[in-house]
Amino acid sequence: MFDIEWLNYNPETPSFYVVLLTTLFAFFLSSLIAITYDLTTQSIYRRAHFLQSLILIGIVAATVMQAIGDSLARGLGIIGALSIIRFRTVLDDPRNITFMFASLGTGIATGVLGFGVALTGAIVFCLGAIILRFSPMSNNNELIGEIRLKVPKQDEQQDSIERQLKGHCRDYELEQIRFLTDKRVQNYTEEGIPVIEEQSRDNLQEFTYLIRLKDRASINQLAEDLNSIAGLEELRLNFRKRPTKL
């Protein structure tokens, strides 16, 4: 009976067995993509809701394509209906958007009975993601460091700082230069009377760098080399993951 239903497939009125097969196949391929995403993603911010969305969106796409069939009127009607829904979820990582489109694409291909196209595309996509995970293009170090140094106002200070950064950092960028003014500090006398004193900082300047360390670089060694700069007054290092910007 299934063979007869399959051979007599009509896009305008697809049978129950055809719709069931397409949605199950979309579920299988979308699950494969979601598993690949989970295995190849290094970030700890892998939310379960996003993994579920990768799987479910393929089923939704296959169902929509089955509902449209060859009818232009249905397609325009579904576009109008979907335009009412406002998707406000922000995907700030381009890689997450790519996986979402991959799951959506396999669902669309499955919905139009392009099983060979869907299967081939999903397998090649997953293999590509796995290869890139272990390739030099994989982002092994996502931590971006921020270094702030207070040094005397001398022209050669910037060259001394960047000379040390070149030996430890894969990338570095000068973000800010500040010329410091006098600092007011409140102290107390022996009688407990508050006294405001001014500390002169006319001869100081502050450099702020954004850095990405080399794979085998040591933060402690970088700090020691920076502390060896003549006249260094203060050194601050802060490493954190910054959001991806396009």
C-alpha atoms as one frame of an Amber mdcrd trajectory, in Angstrom:
protein
   0.000   0.000   0.000   2.861   2.348   0.789   4.404   1.788  -2.645   1.118
   2.604  -4.349   0.739   5.804  -2.298   4.304   6.776  -3.078   4.032   6.216
  -6.837   0.772   8.156  -6.981   2.182  11.137  -5.095   0.306  14.358  -5.745
   1.927  17.617  -4.530  -1.468  19.221  -4.141  -2.733  16.533  -1.735   0.194
  14.570  -0.289  -0.715  11.345   1.461  -0.187  10.679   5.148   2.645   8.215
   4.510   4.580  10.679   2.354   4.274  13.463   4.921   5.290  11.081   7.704
   8.354   9.905   5.796   9.506  13.429   4.935   9.128  14.730   8.490  10.917
  11.707   9.984  13.753  12.065   7.478  13.984  15.789   8.268  14.096  14.926
  11.968  16.968  12.487  11.347  19.075  14.926   9.325  18.402  17.846  11.666
  19.399  15.676  14.632  22.628  14.799  12.821  23.387  18.483  12.363  22.556
  19.243  16.013  24.836  16.429  17.242  27.634  17.731  15.014  27.143  21.227
  16.431  27.344  19.904  19.985  30.520  17.902  19.274  32.367  20.624  17.367
  31.467  23.669  19.454  34.131  24.645  21.980  32.144  27.302  23.780  30.428
  26.288  27.017  27.415  28.409  26.040  25.593  25.553  24.315  22.006  26.036
  25.334  19.664  23.088  25.153  16.959  25.259  23.619  19.211  26.099  20.669
  19.987  22.420  20.061  16.289  21.628  20.142  15.620  24.473  17.712  18.163
  23.041  15.271  16.206  19.787  15.219  12.678  21.191  15.207  13.233  23.831
  12.530  14.029  21.122   9.981  10.715  19.412  10.694   8.862  22.721  10.407
  10.526  23.511   7.064   9.662  20.068   5.662   6.047  20.410   6.810   5.721
  23.878   5.277   7.115  22.697   1.952   4.699  19.762   1.951   1.822  22.123
   2.669   2.804  24.451  -0.187   3.335  21.743  -2.775   3.182  23.190  -6.303
   0.619  25.850  -5.412   1.756  29.423  -5.868  -1.261  30.696  -3.954  -0.371
  28.579  -0.927   3.196  29.836  -1.029   2.106  33.457  -1.043  -0.391  32.763
   1.717   2.209  31.142   3.961   4.626  34.024   3.352   1.918  36.448   4.437
   1.102  34.380   7.504   4.748  34.059   8.552   5.311  37.793   8.142   2.984
  38.338  11.097   5.405  36.500  13.393   8.229  38.651  14.711  11.423  36.709
  15.393  13.403  38.721  17.915  15.954  36.080  18.877  19.466  37.415  18.282
  22.186  35.013  17.118  25.390  36.979  17.650  27.634  34.107  16.545  27.811
  33.658  12.732  28.574  29.967  13.239  25.251  29.441  15.026  23.442  31.136
  12.160  25.187  28.806   9.698  24.027  25.703  11.551  20.502  27.089  11.733
  20.475  27.629   7.955  21.883  24.124   7.415  19.040  22.552   9.370  16.534
  24.766   7.586  17.986  23.858   4.183  17.817  20.105   4.816  14.211  20.493
   5.916  13.330  22.366   2.730  15.090  19.799   0.530  13.332  16.958   2.323
   9.977  18.705   2.041  10.212  18.800  -1.764  11.213  15.083  -1.776  14.847
  15.864  -2.552  16.081  13.156  -0.196  19.349  12.660  -2.061  20.100  16.374
  -2.005  19.205  16.670   1.678  21.238  13.635   2.720  24.303  14.609   0.675
  24.212  18.210   1.856  23.819  17.247   5.509  26.653  14.693   5.416  29.062
  17.033   3.620  28.152  19.877   5.986  28.753  17.746   9.090  32.043  16.396
   7.744  33.145  19.938   6.918  32.320  21.115  10.441  34.304  18.226  11.951
  37.317  18.886   9.705  37.288  22.596  10.547  37.072  21.745  14.257  40.502
  20.076  14.117  42.042  22.388  11.507  44.275  25.432  12.189  41.211  27.620
  11.525  39.634  26.352  14.728  39.543  29.088  17.338  41.331  27.339  20.195
  41.777  30.491  22.243  38.695  32.693  22.399  39.881  34.748  25.375  40.714
  38.340  24.514  43.076  40.011  26.965  43.022  43.642  27.975  46.290  45.141
  29.179  46.606  48.530  30.812  50.017  50.004  31.506  51.009  53.293  33.104
  54.414  54.426  31.885  56.311  57.744  31.660  55.548  60.098  28.801  58.338
  59.064  26.502  58.131  58.324  22.789  60.030  55.047  23.057  57.627  53.551
  25.629  55.135  52.371  23.022  57.883  50.613  21.068  59.081  48.876  24.243
  55.579  47.636  25.055  54.842  46.361  21.561  58.219  44.645  21.390  57.204
  42.509  24.368  53.717  41.878  22.972  55.078  40.578  19.661  56.882  37.761
  21.430  53.815  36.474  23.290  50.743  37.520  21.309  49.281  36.277  18.066
  47.390  39.536  17.605  47.391  42.814  19.469  45.719  46.158  18.950  46.222
  49.527  20.620  42.771  50.565  21.792  43.416  53.716  23.820  46.075  56.165
  24.992  45.322  58.363  28.005  47.327  61.235  29.435  46.722  61.226  33.169
  45.953  64.254  35.297  46.578  64.823  38.990  44.836  62.387  41.307  43.148
  63.496  44.514  43.481  61.175  47.505  41.747  61.681  50.851  43.873  60.917
  53.911  43.415  61.485  57.603  45.691  63.205  60.063  46.545  61.802  63.472
  43.636  63.771  64.906  41.243  62.143  62.392  40.784  65.252  60.284  40.317
  64.455  56.560  42.929  65.991  54.306  42.822  65.927  50.505  46.195  65.514
  48.879  46.988  65.697  45.171  49.290  63.196  43.578  51.001  64.513  40.478
  50.701  62.295  37.422  51.670  64.818  34.765  54.504  62.604  33.603  52.374
  59.469  33.158  50.474  58.043  30.227  48.240  54.957  30.091  48.188  52.474
  27.206  45.316  50.021  26.708  45.892  47.016  24.421  43.625  44.197  23.299
  45.622  41.004  22.809  45.197  37.367  21.848  47.927  35.103  23.181  49.741
  32.488  21.146  48.732  28.872  21.720  51.646  28.058  24.058  52.226  31.509
  25.499  52.322  32.017  29.269  50.419  34.840  30.931  52.886  34.873  33.839
  55.858  35.213  31.502  54.116  38.022  29.632  53.517  39.854  32.917  57.160
  39.440  33.920  58.422  40.781  30.603  56.077  43.767  30.762  57.138  44.512
  34.333  60.730  44.758  33.099  59.861  47.895  31.086  61.693  50.873  32.499
  59.500  53.264  34.479  56.402  51.028  34.576  54.057  52.368  37.251  51.086
  49.988  37.053  50.121  46.881  35.083  46.650  45.342  34.796  45.743  42.203
  32.860  42.201  41.019  32.273  41.155  38.099  30.050  37.564  37.407  29.082
  35.498  36.226  26.147  34.208  39.059  24.029  31.119  38.802  21.810  31.659
  38.195  18.110  31.240  41.313  16.003  30.606  41.418  12.262
